Protein backbone atom coordinates (compact mmCIF):
# COMPACT_ATOMS: atom_id res chain seq x y z
CA UNK A 1 0.00 0.00 0.00
CA UNK A 2 2.86 2.40 0.67
CA UNK A 3 2.89 5.21 3.19
CA UNK A 4 -0.32 6.97 2.05
CA UNK A 5 -2.72 5.02 4.24
CA UNK A 6 -4.59 7.70 6.21
CA UNK A 7 -7.57 9.14 4.34
CA UNK A 8 -9.94 12.03 5.07
CA UNK A 9 -13.10 12.03 2.96
CA UNK A 10 -15.07 15.30 2.84
CA UNK A 11 -18.66 15.47 1.58
CA UNK A 12 -21.19 18.29 1.93
CA UNK A 13 -24.17 17.18 -0.14
CA UNK A 14 -25.44 14.42 2.17
CA UNK A 15 -24.74 13.06 5.61
CA UNK A 16 -22.64 9.93 6.06
CA UNK A 17 -23.43 7.04 6.12
CA UNK A 18 -26.67 8.13 4.41
CA UNK A 19 -24.62 9.01 1.32
CA UNK A 20 -24.40 5.50 -0.14
CA UNK A 21 -21.53 6.13 -2.56
CA UNK A 22 -19.30 7.79 0.01
CA UNK A 23 -20.05 5.10 2.57
CA UNK A 24 -19.17 2.29 0.14
CA UNK A 25 -15.94 4.08 -0.70
CA UNK A 26 -15.11 4.54 2.98
CA UNK A 27 -15.81 0.93 3.93
CA UNK A 28 -13.93 -0.40 0.89
CA UNK A 29 -10.87 1.62 1.85
CA UNK A 30 -11.14 0.59 5.49
CA UNK A 31 -11.31 -3.11 4.59
CA UNK A 32 -8.25 -2.66 2.38
CA UNK A 33 -6.26 -1.40 5.37
CA UNK A 34 -6.65 2.36 5.13
CA UNK A 35 -7.39 4.47 8.21
CA UNK A 36 -10.49 6.42 7.19
CA UNK A 37 -12.04 9.57 8.62
CA UNK A 38 -15.08 11.31 7.14
CA UNK A 39 -16.45 14.85 7.50
CA UNK A 40 -20.08 15.43 6.51
CA UNK A 41 -23.09 17.51 7.54
CA UNK A 42 -25.57 16.26 10.09
CA UNK A 43 -28.98 15.10 8.91
CA UNK A 44 -31.07 12.25 7.54
CA UNK A 45 -31.12 10.63 10.97
CA UNK A 46 -27.37 10.94 11.56
CA UNK A 47 -27.06 13.90 13.92
CA UNK A 48 -24.21 12.99 16.24
CA UNK A 49 -21.28 15.37 16.04
CA UNK A 50 -18.90 12.41 16.22
CA UNK A 51 -19.23 8.65 16.10
CA UNK A 52 -17.36 5.56 14.93
CA UNK A 53 -19.16 3.12 12.65
CA UNK A 54 -17.37 0.04 11.27
CA UNK A 55 -14.03 1.52 12.42
CA UNK A 56 -14.64 4.67 10.35
CA UNK A 57 -14.44 7.93 12.33
CA UNK A 58 -17.23 10.30 11.30
CA UNK A 59 -17.21 14.01 12.18
CA UNK A 60 -20.34 16.06 11.48
CA UNK A 61 -21.35 19.70 11.55
CA UNK A 62 -24.85 21.26 11.48
CA UNK A 63 -26.20 23.01 8.38
CA UNK A 64 -28.79 25.81 8.16
CA UNK A 65 -32.25 24.97 6.83
CA UNK A 66 -32.22 23.96 3.16
CA UNK A 67 -33.34 26.69 0.77
CA UNK A 68 -33.62 26.49 -3.03
CA UNK A 69 -32.15 29.89 -3.92
CA UNK A 70 -28.75 31.34 -4.76
CA UNK A 71 -28.59 33.18 -1.43
CA UNK A 72 -29.65 30.00 0.37
CA UNK A 73 -26.92 27.96 -1.29
CA UNK A 74 -24.30 30.62 -0.59
CA UNK A 75 -25.24 30.65 3.09
CA UNK A 76 -25.20 26.86 3.21
CA UNK A 77 -21.82 26.57 1.49
CA UNK A 78 -20.26 29.30 3.61
CA UNK A 79 -21.42 27.57 6.76
CA UNK A 80 -20.23 24.19 5.42
CA UNK A 81 -16.76 25.49 4.56
CA UNK A 82 -16.28 26.91 8.03
CA UNK A 83 -17.52 23.77 9.76
CA UNK A 84 -15.52 21.50 7.48
CA UNK A 85 -12.25 23.40 7.93
CA UNK A 86 -12.60 23.37 11.69
CA UNK A 87 -13.28 19.63 11.70
CA UNK A 88 -10.44 18.95 9.24
CA UNK A 89 -8.04 20.65 11.63
CA UNK A 90 -9.43 18.50 14.43
CA UNK A 91 -8.98 15.31 12.38
CA UNK A 92 -5.41 16.36 11.51
CA UNK A 93 -4.56 16.72 15.22
CA UNK A 94 -6.37 13.58 16.38
CA UNK A 95 -5.76 11.09 13.58
CA UNK A 96 -3.83 12.72 10.75
CA UNK A 97 -4.29 12.04 7.03
CA UNK A 98 -2.08 11.65 3.95
CA UNK A 99 -4.90 11.95 1.39
CA UNK A 100 -7.89 14.30 1.39
CA UNK A 101 -10.71 12.97 -0.79
CA UNK A 102 -13.17 15.77 -1.67
CA UNK A 103 -16.64 15.10 -3.09
CA UNK A 104 -18.64 17.80 -4.86
CA UNK A 105 -20.98 19.65 -4.82
CA UNK A 106 -19.96 22.28 -3.93
CA UNK A 107 -16.79 22.84 -5.95
CA UNK A 108 -15.39 24.96 -3.11
CA UNK A 109 -13.81 22.16 -1.09
CA UNK A 110 -10.58 22.73 -3.02
CA UNK A 111 -10.04 25.66 -0.64
CA UNK A 112 -9.71 23.26 2.28
CA UNK A 113 -7.92 20.52 0.35
CA UNK A 114 -5.55 23.07 -1.17
CA UNK A 115 -4.65 24.47 2.24
CA UNK A 116 -3.66 21.03 3.55
CA UNK A 117 -1.85 20.24 0.30
CA UNK A 118 0.15 23.46 0.45
CA UNK A 119 0.98 23.47 4.15
CA UNK A 120 0.88 19.79 5.10
CA UNK A 121 1.89 18.07 1.87
CA UNK A 122 -1.18 15.83 1.58
CA UNK A 123 -2.37 14.41 -1.74
CA UNK A 124 -5.79 15.42 -3.11
CA UNK A 125 -8.40 13.23 -4.82
CA UNK A 126 -11.39 14.91 -6.46
CA UNK A 127 -14.44 12.59 -6.49
CA UNK A 128 -16.52 14.27 -9.19
CA UNK A 129 -20.19 13.59 -8.38
CA UNK A 130 -21.93 16.48 -10.19
CA UNK A 131 -21.29 18.96 -12.97
CA UNK A 132 -21.85 22.13 -10.97
CA UNK A 133 -22.00 24.66 -13.87
CA UNK A 134 -24.53 22.51 -15.70
CA UNK A 135 -26.47 22.00 -12.48
CA UNK A 136 -26.72 25.77 -12.01
CA UNK A 137 -28.17 26.23 -15.51
CA UNK A 138 -30.62 23.38 -14.90
CA UNK A 139 -31.86 25.10 -11.74
CA UNK A 140 -31.84 28.75 -12.78
CA UNK A 141 -31.68 28.76 -16.61
CA UNK A 142 -29.13 31.56 -16.82
CA UNK A 143 -25.42 32.26 -17.15
CA UNK A 144 -24.50 35.00 -14.71
CA UNK A 145 -21.72 35.82 -12.28
CA UNK A 146 -22.55 32.77 -10.17
CA UNK A 147 -22.35 30.46 -13.19
CA UNK A 148 -18.94 31.77 -14.16
CA UNK A 149 -17.89 31.54 -10.53
CA UNK A 150 -18.77 27.84 -10.59
CA UNK A 151 -16.73 27.39 -13.78
CA UNK A 152 -13.80 29.07 -12.04
CA UNK A 153 -14.20 26.89 -8.94
CA UNK A 154 -14.35 23.73 -11.06
CA UNK A 155 -11.10 24.65 -12.83
CA UNK A 156 -9.36 25.33 -9.52
CA UNK A 157 -10.66 22.05 -8.10
CA UNK A 158 -9.17 20.14 -11.02
CA UNK A 159 -5.91 22.09 -10.68
CA UNK A 160 -5.71 21.21 -6.99
CA UNK A 161 -6.43 17.51 -7.50
CA UNK A 162 -3.62 15.02 -7.97
CA UNK A 163 -6.14 12.44 -9.20
CA UNK A 164 -9.78 12.47 -10.29
CA UNK A 165 -12.46 9.85 -9.74
CA UNK A 166 -15.34 10.20 -12.24
CA UNK A 167 -18.73 8.56 -11.88
CA UNK A 168 -19.10 7.83 -15.61
CA UNK A 169 -17.49 8.32 -19.02
CA UNK A 170 -19.19 11.69 -19.57
CA UNK A 171 -17.63 13.04 -16.38
CA UNK A 172 -14.28 11.54 -17.38
CA UNK A 173 -14.45 13.43 -20.68
CA UNK A 174 -15.01 16.67 -18.76
CA UNK A 175 -11.97 15.93 -16.59
CA UNK A 176 -9.83 15.35 -19.68
CA UNK A 177 -11.07 18.43 -21.57
CA UNK A 178 -12.00 21.41 -19.47
CA UNK A 179 -10.32 19.86 -16.41
CA UNK A 180 -7.03 19.47 -18.25
CA UNK A 181 -6.17 16.17 -16.56
CA UNK A 182 -4.09 13.43 -18.19
CA UNK A 183 -5.78 10.06 -18.92
CA UNK A 184 -3.67 8.31 -16.27
CA UNK A 185 -4.97 10.79 -13.68
CA UNK A 186 -8.68 9.97 -14.19
CA UNK A 187 -10.41 6.79 -12.98
CA UNK A 188 -14.07 5.86 -13.53
CA UNK A 189 -15.78 4.44 -10.43
CA UNK A 190 -19.54 4.15 -10.88
CA UNK A 191 -22.05 4.65 -8.05
CA UNK A 192 -23.55 1.17 -8.13
CA UNK A 193 -25.08 -0.45 -5.04
CA UNK A 194 -23.65 -3.36 -3.10
CA UNK A 195 -26.09 -6.16 -3.97
CA UNK A 196 -25.35 -8.00 -0.74
CA UNK A 197 -27.08 -5.12 1.05
CA UNK A 198 -29.32 -3.52 -1.56
CA UNK A 199 -31.58 -6.55 -2.02
CA UNK A 200 -35.12 -7.23 -3.14
CA UNK A 201 -37.67 -7.89 -0.39
CA UNK A 202 -41.16 -9.41 -0.62
CA UNK A 203 -43.76 -7.00 -1.95
CA UNK A 204 -46.11 -5.41 0.57
CA UNK A 205 -49.59 -4.81 -0.93
CA UNK A 206 -50.34 -2.10 1.66
CA UNK A 207 -48.21 0.33 -0.31
CA UNK A 208 -50.69 0.19 -3.20
CA UNK A 209 -53.25 2.02 -1.06
CA UNK A 210 -56.07 -0.05 -2.50
CA UNK A 211 -55.01 0.40 -6.12
CA UNK A 212 -54.13 -2.40 -8.54
CA UNK A 213 -50.72 -1.01 -9.55
CA UNK A 214 -47.88 0.82 -7.83
CA UNK A 215 -45.43 3.17 -9.55
CA UNK A 216 -42.37 4.19 -7.54
CA UNK A 217 -39.94 7.11 -7.57
CA UNK A 218 -36.98 7.60 -5.25
CA UNK A 219 -34.62 10.53 -5.00
CA UNK A 220 -33.96 14.14 -4.18
CA UNK A 221 -36.82 16.49 -5.00
CA UNK A 222 -35.38 19.68 -6.45
CA UNK A 223 -35.76 21.60 -9.70
CA UNK A 224 -33.59 19.41 -11.99
CA UNK A 225 -35.24 16.12 -11.01
CA UNK A 226 -38.44 16.60 -13.03
CA UNK A 227 -40.98 15.67 -10.36
CA UNK A 228 -43.27 18.38 -11.76
CA UNK A 229 -43.18 16.47 -15.06
CA UNK A 230 -44.18 13.31 -13.21
CA UNK A 231 -47.09 15.01 -11.46
CA UNK A 232 -48.42 16.28 -14.79
CA UNK A 233 -48.10 12.73 -16.13
CA UNK A 234 -50.21 11.50 -13.22
CA UNK A 235 -52.83 14.10 -14.09
CA UNK A 236 -52.84 12.91 -17.73
CA UNK A 237 -53.10 9.26 -16.71
CA UNK A 238 -55.95 9.91 -14.29
CA UNK A 239 -57.93 12.46 -16.34
CA UNK A 240 -57.22 11.76 -19.99
CA UNK A 241 -56.68 8.01 -19.80
CA UNK A 242 -59.25 7.49 -17.05
CA UNK A 243 -56.87 5.23 -15.13
CA UNK A 244 -57.65 5.44 -11.45
CA UNK A 245 -56.17 2.06 -10.58
CA UNK A 246 -52.57 3.29 -10.08
CA UNK A 247 -50.91 4.63 -6.94
CA UNK A 248 -47.77 6.76 -7.30
CA UNK A 249 -45.33 6.53 -4.39
CA UNK A 250 -42.72 9.32 -4.29
CA UNK A 251 -39.89 8.56 -1.88
CA UNK A 252 -37.54 11.36 -0.85
CA UNK A 253 -37.48 15.05 -0.11
CA UNK A 254 -35.59 18.17 -1.07
CA UNK A 255 -35.77 21.94 -1.56
CA UNK A 256 -38.76 21.77 -3.95
CA UNK A 257 -40.88 19.40 -1.86
CA UNK A 258 -43.45 21.96 -0.70
CA UNK A 259 -43.92 23.35 -4.22
CA UNK A 260 -44.45 19.81 -5.51
CA UNK A 261 -47.03 19.04 -2.83
CA UNK A 262 -48.82 22.26 -3.72
CA UNK A 263 -48.77 21.30 -7.41
CA UNK A 264 -50.34 17.91 -6.64
CA UNK A 265 -53.11 19.72 -4.78
CA UNK A 266 -53.62 22.17 -7.64
CA UNK A 267 -53.88 19.27 -10.08
CA UNK A 268 -56.26 17.49 -7.67
CA UNK A 269 -54.29 14.24 -7.77
CA UNK A 270 -53.52 13.85 -4.07
CA UNK A 271 -55.67 10.70 -3.99
CA UNK A 272 -53.18 9.04 -6.33
CA UNK A 273 -49.86 10.53 -5.15
CA UNK A 274 -48.07 9.86 -1.88
CA UNK A 275 -45.02 11.80 -0.67
CA UNK A 276 -43.37 9.44 1.81
CA UNK A 277 -40.35 11.53 2.80
CA UNK A 278 -36.91 9.95 2.99
CA UNK A 279 -36.81 6.23 3.69
CA UNK A 280 -33.81 4.08 4.57
CA UNK A 281 -32.90 0.46 5.22
CA UNK A 282 -35.49 -2.27 4.85
CA UNK A 283 -38.33 0.27 4.79
CA UNK A 284 -36.91 1.72 1.58
CA UNK A 285 -36.15 -1.67 0.04
CA UNK A 286 -39.63 -3.00 0.82
CA UNK A 287 -41.31 0.02 -0.73
CA UNK A 288 -39.30 -0.14 -3.94
CA UNK A 289 -39.61 -3.93 -4.14
CA UNK A 290 -43.38 -3.48 -4.05
CA UNK A 291 -43.45 -1.21 -7.13
CA UNK A 292 -44.56 -2.65 -10.45
CA UNK A 293 -42.69 0.08 -12.34
CA UNK A 294 -40.11 2.66 -11.26
CA UNK A 295 -39.60 6.01 -12.95
CA UNK A 296 -36.83 8.55 -13.50
CA UNK A 297 -38.49 11.73 -14.85
CA UNK A 298 -35.41 13.99 -15.10
CA UNK A 299 -35.84 16.15 -18.23
CA UNK A 300 -33.12 16.74 -20.78
CA UNK A 301 -30.52 19.31 -19.73
CA UNK A 302 -26.75 19.37 -20.13
CA UNK A 303 -26.61 18.35 -16.48
CA UNK A 304 -29.02 15.41 -16.69
CA UNK A 305 -27.61 14.14 -19.99
CA UNK A 306 -24.19 13.69 -18.42
CA UNK A 307 -25.08 12.39 -14.96
CA UNK A 308 -25.55 8.82 -13.81
CA UNK A 309 -28.68 8.82 -11.67
CA UNK A 310 -28.17 6.51 -8.70
CA UNK A 311 -31.85 5.71 -8.59
CA UNK A 312 -31.66 3.97 -11.98
CA UNK A 313 -28.97 1.59 -10.73
CA UNK A 314 -30.93 1.01 -7.53
CA UNK A 315 -34.10 0.19 -9.45
CA UNK A 316 -32.10 -2.29 -11.54
CA UNK A 317 -30.66 -3.86 -8.40
CA UNK A 318 -34.20 -4.67 -7.27
CA UNK A 319 -35.18 -5.99 -10.72
CA UNK A 320 -37.66 -3.16 -11.25
CA UNK A 321 -38.50 -2.18 -14.85
CA UNK A 322 -37.94 1.50 -15.54
CA UNK A 323 -39.37 4.35 -17.60
CA UNK A 324 -37.21 7.42 -18.25
CA UNK A 325 -36.54 10.08 -20.81
CA UNK A 326 -33.94 9.07 -23.39
CA UNK A 327 -30.83 10.71 -21.92
CA UNK A 328 -27.25 9.68 -22.67
CA UNK A 329 -26.06 8.37 -19.32
CA UNK A 330 -29.49 7.04 -18.39
CA UNK A 331 -29.46 4.76 -21.44
CA UNK A 332 -25.83 3.78 -20.82
CA UNK A 333 -26.81 2.65 -17.33
CA UNK A 334 -30.08 0.84 -17.97
CA UNK A 335 -29.86 -0.38 -21.57
CA UNK A 336 -32.64 -3.01 -21.95
CA UNK A 337 -33.96 -2.56 -18.40
CA UNK A 338 -35.87 0.60 -19.37
CA UNK A 339 -38.35 2.07 -21.79
CA UNK A 340 -37.34 5.47 -23.14
CA UNK A 341 -39.60 8.41 -23.98
CA UNK A 342 -38.58 11.31 -26.18
CA UNK A 343 -36.85 13.88 -23.95
CA UNK A 344 -39.37 16.06 -22.09
CA UNK A 345 -42.38 14.45 -23.83
CA UNK A 346 -44.66 13.95 -20.83
CA UNK A 347 -47.42 12.26 -22.81
CA UNK A 348 -45.14 9.63 -24.33
CA UNK A 349 -43.58 9.01 -20.92
CA UNK A 350 -47.05 8.48 -19.40
CA UNK A 351 -47.96 6.10 -22.22
CA UNK A 352 -44.76 4.12 -21.57
CA UNK A 353 -45.79 3.74 -17.93
CA UNK A 354 -49.16 2.35 -18.99
CA UNK A 355 -47.50 0.07 -21.55
CA UNK A 356 -45.39 -1.51 -18.83
CA UNK A 357 -48.20 -1.77 -16.31
CA UNK A 358 -50.35 -3.56 -18.88
CA UNK A 359 -47.64 -6.07 -19.80
CA UNK A 360 -46.46 -8.26 -16.88
CA UNK A 361 -44.29 -10.28 -19.29
CA UNK A 362 -42.41 -7.18 -20.42
CA UNK A 363 -42.00 -6.03 -16.81
CA UNK A 364 -40.49 -9.35 -15.84
CA UNK A 365 -38.15 -9.42 -18.83
CA UNK A 366 -36.88 -5.89 -18.28
CA UNK A 367 -36.49 -6.34 -14.53
CA UNK A 368 -34.44 -9.50 -15.07
CA UNK A 369 -32.27 -7.74 -17.65
CA UNK A 370 -31.49 -4.93 -15.23
CA UNK A 371 -30.63 -7.27 -12.39
CA UNK A 372 -28.36 -9.33 -14.66
CA UNK A 373 -26.56 -6.18 -15.83
CA UNK A 374 -25.97 -5.15 -12.23
CA UNK A 375 -24.65 -8.56 -11.24
CA UNK A 376 -22.32 -8.96 -14.20
CA UNK A 377 -21.04 -5.42 -14.79
CA UNK A 378 -22.13 -2.59 -12.53
CA UNK A 379 -22.56 -3.53 -8.87
CA UNK A 380 -20.10 -2.30 -6.26
CA UNK A 381 -18.01 -5.49 -6.24
CA UNK A 382 -16.95 -4.47 -9.76
CA UNK A 383 -16.34 -0.84 -8.72
CA UNK A 384 -14.47 -1.30 -5.43
CA UNK A 385 -11.31 -2.63 -7.11
CA UNK A 386 -11.32 0.40 -9.43
CA UNK A 387 -11.39 2.68 -6.38
CA UNK A 388 -8.42 0.86 -4.86
CA UNK A 389 -6.60 1.06 -8.19
CA UNK A 390 -7.06 4.82 -8.15
CA UNK A 391 -5.68 5.06 -4.63
CA UNK A 392 -2.69 2.94 -5.60
CA UNK A 393 -1.83 5.62 -8.17
CA UNK A 394 -2.32 8.75 -6.06
CA UNK A 395 1.16 8.61 -4.55
HELIX and SHEET records of a PDB file:
HELIX    1   1 UNK A   20  UNK A   31  1                                  12    
HELIX    2   2 UNK A   70  UNK A   94  1                                  25    
HELIX    3   3 UNK A  110  UNK A  120  1                                  11    
HELIX    4   4 UNK A  132  UNK A  140  1                                   9    
HELIX    5   5 UNK A  145  UNK A  160  1                                  16    
HELIX    6   6 UNK A  169  UNK A  176  1                                   8    
HELIX    7   7 UNK A  183  UNK A  185  5                                   3    
HELIX    8   8 UNK A  205  UNK A  208  5                                   4    
HELIX    9   9 UNK A  223  UNK A  225  5                                   3    
HELIX   10  10 UNK A  227  UNK A  235  1                                   9    
HELIX   11  11 UNK A  236  UNK A  240  3                                   5    
HELIX   12  12 UNK A  257  UNK A  266  1                                  10    
HELIX   13  13 UNK A  281  UNK A  289  1                                   9    
HELIX   14  14 UNK A  302  UNK A  306  1                                   5    
HELIX   15  15 UNK A  310  UNK A  317  1                                   8    
HELIX   16  16 UNK A  328  UNK A  334  1                                   7    
HELIX   17  17 UNK A  335  UNK A  337  5                                   3    
HELIX   18  18 UNK A  346  UNK A  357  1                                  12    
HELIX   19  19 UNK A  360  UNK A  373  1                                  14    
HELIX   20  20 UNK A  374  UNK A  378  3                                   5    
HELIX   21  21 UNK A  380  UNK A  392  1                                  13    
SHEET    1   A 8 UNK A  50  UNK A  53  0                                        
SHEET    2   A 8 UNK A  56  UNK A  61 -1                                        
SHEET    3   A 8 UNK A  35  UNK A  41  1                                        
SHEET    4   A 8 UNK A   6  UNK A  11  1                                        
SHEET    5   A 8 UNK A  99  UNK A 103  1                                        
SHEET    6   A 8 UNK A 123  UNK A 128  1                                        
SHEET    7   A 8 UNK A 163  UNK A 166  1                                        
SHEET    8   A 8 UNK A 186  UNK A 188  1                                        
SHEET    1   B 6 UNK A 273  UNK A 277  0                                        
SHEET    2   B 6 UNK A 246  UNK A 251  1                                        
SHEET    3   B 6 UNK A 213  UNK A 218  1                                        
SHEET    4   B 6 UNK A 293  UNK A 296  1                                        
SHEET    5   B 6 UNK A 321  UNK A 325  1                                        
SHEET    6   B 6 UNK A 338  UNK A 341  1                                        
END                                                                             
